[in-house]
Amino acid sequence: MIMNRIASIALLVLGVVLLAMGWDAYRSVSSDVSRLFTGAPTNRAVWLLVGGGLAAVAGLGGLTRGSK
């Protein structure tokens, strides 16, 4: 039970860190240039945001499920 809670907290923290890194990559100059030519941000920014969101949701889900 306590290991699940620790893993869920770790996933949540990892998700927040990845989201912050993704947001920085999304707002970077290289991402702006990519949006100018392709209409989309860089792949790195997208994957960091998606991975961070999934990890954060999994961590939150683990914390809420473990509290029952």
C-alpha positions in Angstrom: 0.0 0.0 0.0 2.7 2.5 0.9 4.8 1.5 -2.1 1.8 2.2 -4.4 1.5 5.6 -2.8 5.2 6.4 -3.3 5.0 5.2 -6.9 1.9 7.4 -7.5 3.6 10.4 -6.0 6.7 9.8 -8.1 4.6 9.6 -11.2 2.8 12.8 -10.3 6.1 14.6 -9.7 7.6 13.2 -12.9 4.5 14.3 -14.8 4.7 17.9 -13.5 8.4 18.1 -14.4 7.7 16.8 -17.9 4.9 19.2 -18.3 7.1 22.1 -17.3 9.9 21.0 -19.7 7.3 20.5 -22.4 5.9 24.0 -21.9 9.4 25.5 -22.0 10.1 23.5 -25.3 6.7 24.7 -26.7 7.6 28.3 -26.0 11.1 28.0 -27.4 12.5 29.7 -30.5 12.9 26.4 -32.3 9.3 25.6 -31.7 8.2 29.0 -32.9 10.2 28.5 -36.1 8.6 25.0 -36.5 5.2 26.5 -36.1 6.0 29.2 -38.7 6.8 26.6 -41.4 4.7 23.6 -40.5 1.9 25.0 -38.3 2.9 22.7 -35.5 5.3 22.8 -32.6 8.4 20.6 -32.4 7.9 16.8 -31.8 10.0 17.1 -28.6 7.6 19.7 -27.2 4.5 17.6 -28.1 6.0 14.4 -26.6 7.0 16.1 -23.4 3.5 17.6 -23.0 1.8 14.3 -23.8 4.1 12.2 -21.6 3.8 14.6 -18.7 0.1 14.7 -18.9 -0.2 10.9 -19.0 2.2 10.5 -16.1 0.4 13.2 -14.0 -3.0 11.6 -14.6 -1.6 8.1 -13.8 -0.1 9.5 -10.6 -3.3 11.2 -9.6 -5.3 8.1 -10.4 -3.0 6.0 -8.2 -3.4 8.4 -5.3 -7.2 8.6 -5.5 -7.5 4.8 -6.0 -5.2 4.1 -3.1 -7.1 6.2 -0.6 -10.1 3.8 -0.6 
